[in-house]
Amino acid sequence: MACPMRSVTDDSAQDGDHLGNEAGMLYGEYLMLDKLLSAQRMLSAESSKPVHDEHLFIITHQAYELWFKQIIFEVDSVRSLLDVEGLDESHTMEILKRLNRVVLILKLLVDQVMILETMTPLDFMDFRHYLRPASGFQSLQFRLLENKLGLKQALRVKYNQNYQTVFGDDPEAMESLHKSEEEPALLALIERWLERTPGLITHGFDFWGKFQAAVNKMIKESIEEAMREPNETVRRHRLQDAENRREIYRSIFDPAVHDALRSRGERRLSHRALQGAIMITFYRDEPRFSQPHQLLTLLMDMDSLITKWRYNHVIMVQRMIGSQQLGTGGSSGYQYLRSTLSDRYKVFLDLFNLSTFLLPRSLIPPLDDGIKKDLKLTWGDHIKENGHNVEENGDTQKNGENQNNGETLKNGEIQKNGETHLNGLEAFTDLTLKETS
C-alpha cells in the first residue's frame, strides 16, 4: 500500500503510462488545433512585407469571436429556460450561473482591449490598408448577440441599421439575423417573468397601492417641511424639488405617461414588469426575492460591461486613427463608434433607472403575514393570494366589474360602502402644492 505522505519528490511520482490515440482522440484532435492555429493569415506576409503586429491584431479579434460564440451559447440556453409558461424555479440557480459566466467573459473582453493597445498607431498604420473593407461592424455574431439580448432595430443609430449592405450576399447570415429578431429576446422573456412577480395583485398585498401611498406621504411631508422654511429662496427651492419628484413618480404611476416614454424608446419594460422590478428591488433582502434581485443585477452587469467594452474600443480607435479618419468599412470611424455609447444601446435601461424611484427603508411598506405565506408558492402562481381566488389578469371578476376586497373598481374610481374614492393614481396626481397653501 502506497504511503499517502510520501514525498512528492519521490521518483514513483513520475510513474505512469502515456496513453496514445488508441484510447481515443488526443488533445489536438479534440480541439481541432490544426484548423484553429492555422487560421491566422497575415496579408502583410503574403505581400512579402510582414508586419509583426498584424498577428496580434488577428489573434485578438479571433479570440473576441470565439468568446462571442460562447456568450451566444449561454444566452440562448438562458432564453430556453425562461421561455416557458411557468418558470421552474429549480432552474433559477442554473440561470444565475450561466449569466454570471457571461459577465466574467465580458470582463475578460473589456480587459483584452489593453493587449491590443500595446500596438502603437504607427504599428497599426503599417498594415491597416490591408484591412479594407473589413470592419468590426461586419461581425455577424456581435449583431446576433445584440438582437438576442433585445436591442431594437429602431434604437440603433442610422448607420448601424442596415443589414443588407453588409450581409445581403450571405443568405445564411440574413436568415440567422431575421430569426434572431423574430424569436423572443432575453429582454422580452425577462419582461414576461417580471410581470408574474408575486404581490402585485391589487386585492392581495397590493404592493403598488402601498408604494403610491408611501410616496404621497413622503412628498406631502416634504412640502410641509418646505413651507416651514423661513428663507424664501430656500423654501421656493424645496417646493420646486418636491414638485419635480412628484412628476418623476407620476411617470411610473400613470400608465399613459409610462407608455409614452416607452414608445419614444426611453423605457423598455411594460408597466407591469416595471412594477415587478421595483418590488424585487425593495424587498431584495427577503429570501424569496434574493435570487430574482441577483438576476436583475447580472443583467445590468452585462449591459454595463458591453458599454465599457464599446467605450474602450472607442478610446483605442481614437488613439490609433484619431477622430477624423473614416473607418476601414466605410463608417465615420471614431464618430460612429462614439454614437453607440448612448443609453439607446442599453437593453436593460429600466433596471439602471430603478434607483430613481427608491424610497428610504423606513418608508418601504412592510410585507404582511399573508404575502409572506404566498411567497412560498411558485413564482407567478396567482391562483390564490391572501386567500383570494384570482383570474388571469390579477382580479376577480363579477358582472364585468373588478372586485377587490369588497371594493368595486369602476371607471377609474373605487366605490366602497356606497362612497366613491379616488384610485391610487388619481390620489397621487391630486397631491399638489395647493394642499399646503
GUVEXVEX-460175 format. One record per residue (C-alpha): residue number from 1; y, z, x. Coordinates in steps of 0.25 Angstrom, whole numbers. Each point is the difference from the previous one (the first is absolute). Layout:
BEGIN
+-----+-------+-------+-------+
: num : north :    up :  east :
+-----+-------+-------+-------+
: NUM :     Y :     Z :     X :
...
+-----+-------+-------+-------+
END
This chain:
BEGIN
+-----+-------+-------+-------+
: num : north :    up :  east :
+-----+-------+-------+-------+
:   1 :     0 :     0 :     0 :
:   2 :    13 :    -4 :     6 :
:   3 :    10 :    11 :     2 :
:   4 :    13 :    -1 :    -9 :
:   5 :     8 :     6 :    11 :
:   6 :    -4 :   -10 :    11 :
:   7 :    12 :    -5 :     9 :
:   8 :     6 :   -13 :    -5 :
:   9 :    -1 :    -4 :    15 :
:  10 :   -15 :     0 :    -1 :
:  11 :    -6 :   -13 :     4 :
:  12 :    -8 :     0 :   -13 :
:  13 :    13 :    -2 :    -8 :
:  14 :    -1 :   -14 :     5 :
:  15 :   -14 :    -2 :    -6 :
:  16 :    -2 :   -10 :   -11 :
:  17 :    -3 :   -14 :    -3 :
:  18 :     9 :   -12 :    -1 :
:  19 :    -3 :    -7 :   -13 :
:  20 :     2 :   -15 :    -1 :
:  21 :     2 :   -10 :   -11 :
:  22 :   -15 :     2 :    -3 :
:  23 :     5 :    12 :    -8 :
:  24 :    11 :    -8 :    -8 :
:  25 :    14 :    -5 :     3 :
:  26 :     7 :     4 :    12 :
:  27 :    15 :     5 :     0 :
:  28 :     6 :   -13 :     3 :
:  29 :    -9 :    -7 :   -10 :
:  30 :     3 :    10 :   -11 :
:  31 :    15 :    -1 :     2 :
:  32 :     0 :   -15 :     3 :
:  33 :     8 :     2 :    12 :
:  34 :    -3 :   -14 :     5 :
:  35 :     9 :    -5 :   -11 :
:  36 :    10 :    11 :     0 :
:  37 :     3 :     0 :    15 :
:  38 :     1 :   -15 :     1 :
:  39 :    10 :    -1 :   -11 :
:  40 :    12 :     2 :     9 :
:  41 :     5 :   -14 :     2 :
:  42 :    13 :    -1 :     9 :
:  43 :     8 :   -12 :    -3 :
:  44 :     8 :     2 :    13 :
:  45 :   -13 :     0 :     8 :
:  46 :    -4 :   -13 :    -6 :
:  47 :    13 :    -6 :     4 :
:  48 :    -3 :     4 :    14 :
:  49 :    11 :    10 :     0 :
:  50 :    -7 :    13 :    -4 :
:  51 :    10 :    11 :    -4 :
:  52 :    -6 :    14 :     2 :
:  53 :     6 :     7 :   -12 :
:  54 :    -5 :   -11 :   -10 :
:  55 :   -14 :     7 :     1 :
:  56 :     6 :    14 :    -4 :
:  57 :     7 :    -7 :   -12 :
:  58 :   -13 :    -7 :    -5 :
:  59 :    -8 :    13 :     1 :
:  60 :    10 :     9 :    -7 :
:  61 :     1 :   -10 :   -12 :
:  62 :   -15 :    -2 :    -1 :
:  63 :    -1 :    16 :     0 :
:  64 :    10 :     0 :   -11 :
:  65 :    -8 :   -10 :    -8 :
:  66 :   -13 :     8 :     2 :
:  67 :     7 :    13 :    -5 :
:  68 :     6 :    -8 :   -12 :
:  69 :   -14 :    -4 :    -3 :
:  70 :    -5 :    15 :     0 :
:  71 :    12 :     5 :    -8 :
:  72 :    -3 :   -11 :   -11 :
:  73 :   -15 :     4 :     0 :
:  74 :     4 :    15 :    -2 :
:  75 :    11 :    -4 :   -11 :
:  76 :   -10 :    -9 :    -7 :
:  77 :   -10 :    12 :    -1 :
:  78 :    10 :     9 :    -5 :
:  79 :     4 :    -9 :   -11 :
:  80 :   -14 :    -2 :    -4 :
:  81 :    -2 :    15 :    -1 :
:  82 :    13 :     1 :    -8 :
:  83 :    -2 :   -12 :    -9 :
:  84 :    -8 :     8 :   -11 :
:  85 :     3 :     5 :   -13 :
:  86 :    -2 :    15 :     4 :
:  87 :     1 :     3 :    15 :
:  88 :   -13 :     7 :     5 :
:  89 :     7 :    12 :     7 :
:  90 :   -12 :     1 :     9 :
:  91 :     6 :   -13 :     6 :
:  92 :    14 :     7 :     3 :
:  93 :    -4 :     5 :    14 :
:  94 :    -5 :   -14 :     3 :
:  95 :    13 :    -6 :    -4 :
:  96 :     8 :    10 :     8 :
:  97 :    -9 :    -2 :    12 :
:  98 :     2 :   -15 :     0 :
:  99 :    15 :     0 :    -3 :
: 100 :     1 :    10 :    12 :
: 101 :    -7 :   -10 :     8 :
: 102 :    10 :   -10 :    -3 :
: 103 :    11 :     9 :     3 :
: 104 :    -6 :     2 :    14 :
: 105 :    -2 :   -14 :     2 :
: 106 :    15 :    -3 :    -4 :
: 107 :     4 :    11 :    10 :
: 108 :    -7 :    -8 :    11 :
: 109 :     6 :   -13 :    -4 :
: 110 :    14 :     6 :     1 :
: 111 :    -2 :     5 :    14 :
: 112 :    -7 :   -13 :     4 :
: 113 :    14 :    -6 :     0 :
: 114 :     4 :     8 :    12 :
: 115 :   -11 :    -7 :     8 :
: 116 :     6 :   -13 :    -3 :
: 117 :    14 :     5 :     4 :
: 118 :    -5 :     1 :    14 :
: 119 :     2 :   -15 :     0 :
: 120 :    14 :    -4 :     4 :
: 121 :     9 :   -10 :    -7 :
: 122 :    -1 :    -9 :    12 :
: 123 :   -15 :     1 :     0 :
: 124 :    -1 :    -4 :   -15 :
: 125 :     9 :   -11 :     2 :
: 126 :   -10 :    -6 :    10 :
: 127 :   -10 :    -3 :   -11 :
: 128 :     8 :     1 :   -13 :
: 129 :     1 :   -15 :    -1 :
: 130 :   -15 :    -1 :    -1 :
: 131 :     0 :     8 :   -13 :
: 132 :     8 :   -10 :    -9 :
: 133 :    -2 :    -1 :   -12 :
: 134 :    -9 :    12 :     0 :
: 135 :     6 :    13 :    -5 :
: 136 :    -4 :    14 :    -5 :
: 137 :     5 :    -5 :   -14 :
: 138 :   -13 :    -8 :     0 :
: 139 :    -9 :    12 :     0 :
: 140 :    -9 :    -2 :   -12 :
: 141 :    -6 :    14 :     1 :
: 142 :    14 :     7 :     0 :
: 143 :     4 :    -8 :   -12 :
: 144 :   -13 :     4 :    -7 :
: 145 :     2 :    14 :     4 :
: 146 :    14 :     1 :    -7 :
: 147 :    -6 :    -7 :   -12 :
: 148 :   -12 :    10 :    -1 :
: 149 :     9 :    12 :     1 :
: 150 :     9 :    -5 :   -11 :
: 151 :    13 :    -7 :     6 :
: 152 :     5 :    -9 :   -11 :
: 153 :     4 :   -14 :     4 :
: 154 :    13 :     1 :    -7 :
: 155 :     4 :    11 :     9 :
: 156 :    -2 :    -8 :    13 :
: 157 :    12 :    -6 :     7 :
: 158 :     1 :   -14 :    -3 :
: 159 :    -5 :    -6 :    13 :
: 160 :   -13 :     9 :    -2 :
: 161 :    -3 :    -5 :   -14 :
: 162 :    -5 :   -14 :     4 :
: 163 :   -15 :    -1 :     1 :
: 164 :    -2 :   -14 :    -1 :
: 165 :     7 :    -5 :    13 :
: 166 :    -8 :    10 :     8 :
: 167 :   -14 :     0 :    -6 :
: 168 :     1 :   -13 :    -9 :
: 169 :    -9 :    -8 :     9 :
: 170 :   -11 :    11 :     0 :
: 171 :    -7 :     1 :   -14 :
: 172 :    -8 :    13 :     3 :
: 173 :    13 :     7 :     5 :
: 174 :     7 :    -4 :   -13 :
: 175 :   -12 :     4 :    -8 :
: 176 :     0 :    14 :     7 :
: 177 :    15 :     2 :    -2 :
: 178 :    -1 :    -4 :   -15 :
: 179 :   -12 :    10 :    -2 :
: 180 :     8 :    11 :     7 :
: 181 :    11 :    -2 :   -10 :
: 182 :    -8 :     0 :   -12 :
: 183 :    -9 :    12 :     3 :
: 184 :     5 :    14 :    -3 :
: 185 :     8 :     4 :    12 :
: 186 :    -1 :    14 :     5 :
: 187 :    13 :     3 :    -6 :
: 188 :    -5 :    -4 :   -14 :
: 189 :   -12 :     9 :     2 :
: 190 :     7 :    12 :     4 :
: 191 :    10 :    -2 :   -11 :
: 192 :   -12 :     0 :   -10 :
: 193 :    -6 :    12 :     6 :
: 194 :    14 :     8 :     0 :
: 195 :     1 :    -3 :   -15 :
: 196 :   -12 :     8 :    -3 :
: 197 :     6 :    12 :     7 :
: 198 :    -5 :    13 :    -8 :
: 199 :    12 :     8 :    -6 :
: 200 :     9 :   -12 :    -4 :
: 201 :    -5 :     1 :   -15 :
: 202 :    12 :     5 :    -9 :
: 203 :    -8 :     9 :    -9 :
: 204 :    -8 :     6 :    12 :
: 205 :     7 :     6 :    12 :
: 206 :    11 :   -11 :    -2 :
: 207 :     5 :     1 :    15 :
: 208 :    11 :   -11 :    -3 :
: 209 :     6 :     8 :   -11 :
: 210 :     0 :    13 :     8 :
: 211 :     6 :    -8 :    12 :
: 212 :    11 :    -5 :    -8 :
: 213 :     3 :    14 :    -6 :
: 214 :     0 :     5 :    15 :
: 215 :    10 :   -11 :     4 :
: 216 :     9 :     3 :   -12 :
: 217 :     1 :    14 :     4 :
: 218 :     3 :    -3 :    14 :
: 219 :    11 :    -9 :    -3 :
: 220 :     6 :     9 :   -10 :
: 221 :     0 :    11 :     9 :
: 222 :     6 :    -9 :    11 :
: 223 :    11 :    -4 :   -10 :
: 224 :     3 :    15 :    -4 :
: 225 :     1 :     4 :    15 :
: 226 :     9 :   -11 :     3 :
: 227 :     9 :     4 :   -12 :
: 228 :     2 :    14 :     6 :
: 229 :     5 :    -6 :    13 :
: 230 :    15 :     3 :     2 :
: 231 :     3 :   -11 :     9 :
: 232 :     3 :   -13 :    -8 :
: 233 :    -5 :    -9 :    11 :
: 234 :   -13 :     7 :     2 :
: 235 :    -2 :     1 :   -15 :
: 236 :     2 :   -14 :    -2 :
: 237 :   -10 :    -4 :    11 :
: 238 :   -10 :     9 :    -5 :
: 239 :     1 :    -5 :   -14 :
: 240 :    -1 :   -14 :     5 :
: 241 :   -12 :     3 :     8 :
: 242 :    -7 :     6 :   -13 :
: 243 :     4 :   -12 :    -7 :
: 244 :    -6 :    -9 :    11 :
: 245 :   -13 :     8 :    -1 :
: 246 :    -1 :    -1 :   -15 :
: 247 :     1 :   -16 :     2 :
: 248 :   -11 :     0 :    11 :
: 249 :    -9 :     8 :    -9 :
: 250 :     3 :    -8 :   -12 :
: 251 :    -6 :   -12 :     8 :
: 252 :   -13 :     6 :    -2 :
: 253 :     1 :     7 :   -13 :
: 254 :     5 :   -13 :    -7 :
: 255 :   -12 :   -10 :     0 :
: 256 :    10 :   -11 :    -3 :
: 257 :     8 :     3 :    13 :
: 258 :   -13 :     1 :     8 :
: 259 :    -5 :   -13 :    -5 :
: 260 :    13 :    -7 :     3 :
: 261 :     0 :     5 :    14 :
: 262 :   -15 :    -5 :     1 :
: 263 :     4 :   -13 :    -5 :
: 264 :    10 :    -1 :    11 :
: 265 :   -10 :     4 :    11 :
: 266 :     6 :    13 :     2 :
: 267 :   -13 :     7 :    -5 :
: 268 :   -14 :    -3 :     1 :
: 269 :    -8 :     9 :    -9 :
: 270 :    -1 :     1 :   -15 :
: 271 :     8 :    11 :    -7 :
: 272 :   -13 :     8 :    -3 :
: 273 :    -5 :    -2 :    14 :
: 274 :    13 :     5 :     6 :
: 275 :    -2 :    13 :    -9 :
: 276 :   -14 :     2 :     6 :
: 277 :     5 :    -2 :    14 :
: 278 :    11 :    11 :    -2 :
: 279 :    -9 :     9 :    -6 :
: 280 :   -10 :    -1 :    11 :
: 281 :    11 :     3 :    10 :
: 282 :     5 :    12 :    -7 :
: 283 :   -14 :     6 :    -1 :
: 284 :    -6 :    -5 :    13 :
: 285 :    -3 :    15 :     4 :
: 286 :   -10 :     1 :   -12 :
: 287 :   -14 :    -4 :     4 :
: 288 :    -1 :   -10 :   -11 :
: 289 :    12 :    -8 :     6 :
: 290 :    -3 :     2 :    15 :
: 291 :    -8 :   -13 :     2 :
: 292 :     9 :    -8 :    -9 :
: 293 :    12 :     4 :     8 :
: 294 :    -7 :    -3 :    13 :
: 295 :    -3 :   -14 :    -6 :
: 296 :    15 :    -2 :    -3 :
: 297 :     4 :     5 :    14 :
: 298 :   -10 :   -10 :     6 :
: 299 :     6 :   -12 :    -8 :
: 300 :    14 :     4 :     5 :
: 301 :    -5 :     1 :    14 :
: 302 :    -6 :   -14 :    -1 :
: 303 :    14 :    -5 :    -5 :
: 304 :     7 :     7 :    11 :
: 305 :    -8 :    -5 :    11 :
: 306 :     0 :   -14 :    -4 :
: 307 :    15 :     1 :    -1 :
: 308 :     0 :     6 :    14 :
: 309 :    -8 :   -11 :     5 :
: 310 :     9 :   -10 :    -6 :
: 311 :    12 :     7 :     7 :
: 312 :    -7 :     1 :    13 :
: 313 :    -3 :   -15 :    -1 :
: 314 :    15 :    -3 :    -3 :
: 315 :     5 :     8 :    12 :
: 316 :   -10 :    -7 :     9 :
: 317 :     4 :   -13 :    -5 :
: 318 :    15 :     3 :     2 :
: 319 :    -3 :     4 :    14 :
: 320 :    -8 :   -12 :     3 :
: 321 :     8 :   -11 :    -6 :
: 322 :    13 :     6 :    -5 :
: 323 :     5 :    -1 :   -14 :
: 324 :     5 :   -14 :    -1 :
: 325 :   -12 :    -9 :     4 :
: 326 :   -10 :    -6 :   -10 :
: 327 :   -14 :     5 :    -1 :
: 328 :   -11 :    -9 :     5 :
: 329 :    -5 :    -2 :   -14 :
: 330 :    14 :    -5 :    -5 :
: 331 :     6 :    13 :    -6 :
: 332 :    13 :     6 :     4 :
: 333 :    -8 :     9 :    10 :
: 334 :     6 :    14 :     1 :
: 335 :     9 :    -1 :   -12 :
: 336 :   -12 :    -4 :    -9 :
: 337 :    -9 :    12 :     5 :
: 338 :    12 :    10 :    -2 :
: 339 :     1 :    -4 :   -14 :
: 340 :   -15 :     5 :    -2 :
: 341 :     4 :    14 :     3 :
: 342 :     6 :     3 :   -14 :
: 343 :    -6 :     8 :   -11 :
: 344 :    -4 :   -12 :    -7 :
: 345 :   -12 :    -1 :     9 :
: 346 :    -4 :    14 :    -2 :
: 347 :   -12 :    -1 :   -10 :
: 348 :     0 :    15 :    -4 :
: 349 :    15 :     2 :     0 :
: 350 :     0 :     9 :   -12 :
: 351 :    -8 :    10 :     8 :
: 352 :    10 :     1 :    10 :
: 353 :    11 :     3 :   -10 :
: 354 :    -7 :    11 :    -7 :
: 355 :     7 :    10 :     8 :
: 356 :    13 :    -4 :    -8 :
: 357 :    -6 :     6 :   -12 :
: 358 :    -5 :    13 :     5 :
: 359 :     3 :    14 :    -5 :
: 360 :     1 :    13 :     8 :
: 361 :   -14 :     7 :    -1 :
: 362 :     6 :    11 :    -9 :
: 363 :     3 :   -10 :   -11 :
: 364 :   -13 :    -8 :     0 :
: 365 :    -7 :     3 :   -13 :
: 366 :   -12 :     9 :     3 :
: 367 :   -14 :    -5 :    -5 :
: 368 :    -5 :     8 :   -12 :
: 369 :   -14 :     4 :    -2 :
: 370 :    -3 :   -12 :    -9 :
: 371 :     4 :   -10 :    10 :
: 372 :    -7 :     7 :    12 :
: 373 :   -13 :     0 :    -9 :
: 374 :     2 :   -15 :    -3 :
: 375 :     2 :    -3 :    15 :
: 376 :   -15 :     3 :     2 :
: 377 :    -3 :   -13 :    -8 :
: 378 :    -2 :   -14 :     6 :
: 379 :    13 :    -6 :     4 :
: 380 :     6 :    -8 :   -12 :
: 381 :   -10 :     6 :   -10 :
: 382 :    10 :     2 :   -11 :
: 383 :   -11 :     2 :   -11 :
: 384 :     6 :    14 :    -2 :
: 385 :    11 :     7 :     7 :
: 386 :     4 :    15 :    -4 :
: 387 :   -11 :    -2 :   -11 :
: 388 :     7 :   -12 :    -7 :
: 389 :    -7 :   -13 :    -3 :
: 390 :     7 :   -11 :     7 :
: 391 :     1 :   -15 :    -3 :
: 392 :     1 :   -10 :    11 :
: 393 :    15 :     0 :     0 :
: 394 :     0 :    15 :     2 :
: 395 :     4 :     4 :   -14 :
: 396 :    -8 :     3 :   -13 :
: 397 :     4 :   -10 :   -11 :
: 398 :     2 :     3 :   -15 :
: 399 :     6 :    -9 :   -10 :
: 400 :     6 :    -9 :    11 :
: 401 :     8 :    12 :     6 :
: 402 :    -3 :     8 :    13 :
: 403 :    -5 :    14 :    -3 :
: 404 :     4 :    10 :    11 :
: 405 :    -4 :    15 :    -2 :
: 406 :     5 :    -1 :   -14 :
: 407 :    12 :    -8 :     3 :
: 408 :     2 :   -14 :    -5 :
: 409 :     6 :   -10 :     9 :
: 410 :     8 :   -10 :    -8 :
: 411 :    11 :   -10 :     4 :
: 412 :     2 :     7 :    13 :
: 413 :     2 :    13 :    -6 :
: 414 :    -9 :    13 :    -2 :
: 415 :    -1 :     5 :   -14 :
: 416 :    -5 :    14 :     0 :
: 417 :     0 :     9 :   -12 :
: 418 :     9 :    -9 :    -7 :
: 419 :    10 :     0 :    11 :
: 420 :     4 :   -11 :     9 :
: 421 :     1 :     2 :    15 :
: 422 :     4 :   -10 :    11 :
: 423 :   -12 :    -4 :     8 :
: 424 :     0 :     3 :    15 :
: 425 :     8 :   -12 :     5 :
: 426 :    11 :     1 :   -11 :
: 427 :     1 :    15 :     3 :
: 428 :     2 :    -4 :    15 :
: 429 :    10 :   -11 :    -3 :
: 430 :     8 :     9 :    -9 :
: 431 :     2 :     9 :    12 :
: 432 :    15 :    -3 :     4 :
: 433 :    11 :     6 :     6 :
: 434 :     6 :     3 :   -13 :
: 435 :    -9 :    11 :    -2 :
: 436 :     8 :     9 :     9 :
: 437 :    13 :    -5 :    -4 :
+-----+-------+-------+-------+
END
